[in-house]
Amino acid sequence: MIKLYVTPINYFFIKFFTPLFGILMIIYVILIFVSYFIKEPLSGALSGKLVFNPENVFINDEIIDISRIEDIDLMIGSYDNQRIEYSSRSITPKIFNGTDNAITFYFTDGAKYSIHFQQEFSGHYLSIKPFVISLVKTNKISILRATTILKINDYDDIQEFKKEINKKELQV
């Protein structure tokens, strides 16, 4: 027969830490739930205007002619009121403010100009399409680069985009 000797457990720790741990877990679960209804705060101020035309770009009051642009990079991260579509255990806000977007212009003189902007809805970046088509027509960027910028991946969509590039403007 084996005799086991058990030392008495310090009941103070059990009586104190068990309810404290339970309360902290309840608060954590509530914070995770609430985070799905909170929009991430802006880390700056939205100011200025960015407008794309087939011949130029307006950045606030500055006009950038297409002839000065050699290449562009477009990084689309989020749009306003976009919800995170995956489950997360963090308590960070799960609704984006749409400011995780940037466009960088590379100029023919070697200069580089980057702008961060807010995208108001999911396909808002497609407003740059006429500008990108002008860049392709003036041989500033390739069709492959244009499809990458505009996130055109489907074969049929690429063929439609090529037809759109090759369209002749109506002469009046």
Disulfide bonds with the S-S distance in Angstrom:
none
